[in-house]
Amino acid sequence: TLPEATDVQAVPGFGVEGTVAGRRVQVGAARFMARLGVDTAALDAQAQALADAGHTPMFAAVDGRLAALLTAVDPVKPGTPEAVQALQAAGLRVVMVTGDDRRTAQAVAHTLGITDVRAEVLPEDKQRVVQDLQAGGARVAFVGDGINDAPALAQADVGVAIGTGTDVAAESADVILMSGDLRGVPTARALSRATLSNIRLNLLWAFGYNVLLIPVAAGALFPLLGWQLSPVLAAAAMGLSSVLVLSNALRLRGFRAPHAAPRTDTQAVTA
């Protein structure tokens, strides 16, 4: 039976620490060890090799001395490559912002075709990355699912939280994807654009229809052209306007999610 850990504390962006069987144990990224003054030179080569393979290396220290090298693998979710390609195909710039090791982030970004990578970023720095992009004139949508993403989600013009993530992230976001499938991001964008286009068309139709027929219904053209519209026909014309607007809105039921073309290689793609 493993001994119970006590006095456990999470250090956002660095790692976790606690007391096990009276000994102080710390587990986290290399920067956590550097912050604690623990020398990781003995395992650095192995850690770099793991990072190059797309793994996330973590060090463990016991009572201030290096004890072990651990690794975690966060596989790319199904649908993520298609989501990235769809966004890039739409002319959007895709940036990976992560607190993971730089080598790990670069390896994963390469498989996804992402060329702009911001790695080893602390939670507060994620918010600064969003602010910097906004300062450059960009409108930013940030997608995240963890506690560390909450400040960036709140800062972004549109915050998109993954429904399978933390409650803190969901509360900070504007949009919540109920599933963990990132293909929902380009789908939500395309659906939003289709909805706004539909609304504008309906407004244009309604205003134009009323501008043309209200003078006729009021008899304004009778002195000039002898045109006069009976109240029955005027009521029917008004109902027809509503039917046309509603029919146009129902076209959204035929909306189809965008699909990116399959990739033929693993070379990075610039948006």
Secondary structure in CASP SS format (residue, H / E / C, confidence):
PFRMAT SS
TARGET T0000
AUTHOR 0000-0000-0000
METHOD secondary structure of the structure
MODEL  1
T C 1.00
L C 1.00
P C 1.00
E C 1.00
A E 1.00
T E 1.00
D E 1.00
V E 1.00
Q E 1.00
A E 1.00
V E 1.00
P C 1.00
G C 1.00
F C 1.00
G E 1.00
V E 1.00
E E 1.00
G E 1.00
T E 1.00
V E 1.00
A C 1.00
G C 1.00
R E 1.00
R E 1.00
V E 1.00
Q E 1.00
V E 1.00
G E 1.00
A C 1.00
A H 1.00
R H 1.00
F H 1.00
M H 1.00
A H 1.00
R H 1.00
L H 1.00
G C 1.00
V C 1.00
D C 1.00
T C 1.00
A H 1.00
A H 1.00
L H 1.00
D H 1.00
A H 1.00
Q H 1.00
A H 1.00
Q H 1.00
A H 1.00
L H 1.00
A H 1.00
D H 1.00
A C 1.00
G C 1.00
H C 1.00
T E 1.00
P E 1.00
M E 1.00
F E 1.00
A E 1.00
A E 1.00
V E 1.00
D C 1.00
G C 1.00
R E 1.00
L E 1.00
A E 1.00
A E 1.00
L E 1.00
L E 1.00
T E 1.00
A E 1.00
V C 1.00
D C 1.00
P C 1.00
V C 1.00
K C 1.00
P C 1.00
G C 1.00
T H 1.00
P H 1.00
E H 1.00
A H 1.00
V H 1.00
Q H 1.00
A H 1.00
L H 1.00
Q H 1.00
A H 1.00
A C 1.00
G C 1.00
L C 1.00
R C 1.00
V C 1.00
V E 1.00
M E 1.00
V E 1.00
T C 1.00
G C 1.00
D C 1.00
D C 1.00
R H 1.00
R H 1.00
T H 1.00
A H 1.00
Q H 1.00
A H 1.00
V H 1.00
A H 1.00
H H 1.00
T H 1.00
L H 1.00
G C 1.00
I C 1.00
T C 1.00
D E 1.00
V E 1.00
R E 1.00
A C 1.00
E C 1.00
V C 1.00
L C 1.00
P H 1.00
E H 1.00
D H 1.00
K H 1.00
Q H 1.00
R H 1.00
V H 1.00
V H 1.00
Q H 1.00
D H 1.00
L H 1.00
Q H 1.00
A H 1.00
G C 1.00
G C 1.00
A C 1.00
R C 1.00
V C 1.00
A E 1.00
F E 1.00
V E 1.00
G E 1.00
D C 1.00
G C 1.00
I H 1.00
N H 1.00
D H 1.00
A H 1.00
P H 1.00
A H 1.00
L H 1.00
A H 1.00
Q H 1.00
A C 1.00
D C 1.00
V E 1.00
G E 1.00
V E 1.00
A E 1.00
I E 1.00
G C 1.00
T C 1.00
G C 1.00
T C 1.00
D H 1.00
V H 1.00
A H 1.00
A H 1.00
E H 1.00
S H 1.00
A C 1.00
D C 1.00
V E 1.00
I E 1.00
L E 1.00
M C 1.00
S C 1.00
G C 1.00
D C 1.00
L C 1.00
R C 1.00
G H 1.00
V H 1.00
P H 1.00
T H 1.00
A H 1.00
R H 1.00
A H 1.00
L H 1.00
S H 1.00
R H 1.00
A H 1.00
T H 1.00
L H 1.00
S H 1.00
N H 1.00
I H 1.00
R H 1.00
L H 1.00
N H 1.00
L H 1.00
L H 1.00
W H 1.00
A H 1.00
F H 1.00
G H 1.00
Y H 1.00
N H 1.00
V H 1.00
L H 1.00
L H 1.00
I H 1.00
P H 1.00
V H 1.00
A H 1.00
A C 1.00
G C 1.00
A C 1.00
L C 1.00
F H 1.00
P H 1.00
L H 1.00
L H 1.00
G C 1.00
W C 1.00
Q C 1.00
L C 1.00
S C 1.00
P H 1.00
V H 1.00
L H 1.00
A H 1.00
A H 1.00
A H 1.00
A H 1.00
M H 1.00
G H 1.00
L H 1.00
S H 1.00
S H 1.00
V H 1.00
L H 1.00
V H 1.00
L H 1.00
S H 1.00
N H 1.00
A H 1.00
L H 1.00
R H 1.00
L H 1.00
R H 1.00
G H 1.00
F C 1.00
R C 1.00
A C 1.00
P C 1.00
H C 1.00
A C 1.00
A C 1.00
P C 1.00
R C 1.00
T C 1.00
D C 1.00
T C 1.00
Q C 1.00
A C 1.00
V C 1.00
T C 1.00
A C 1.00
END
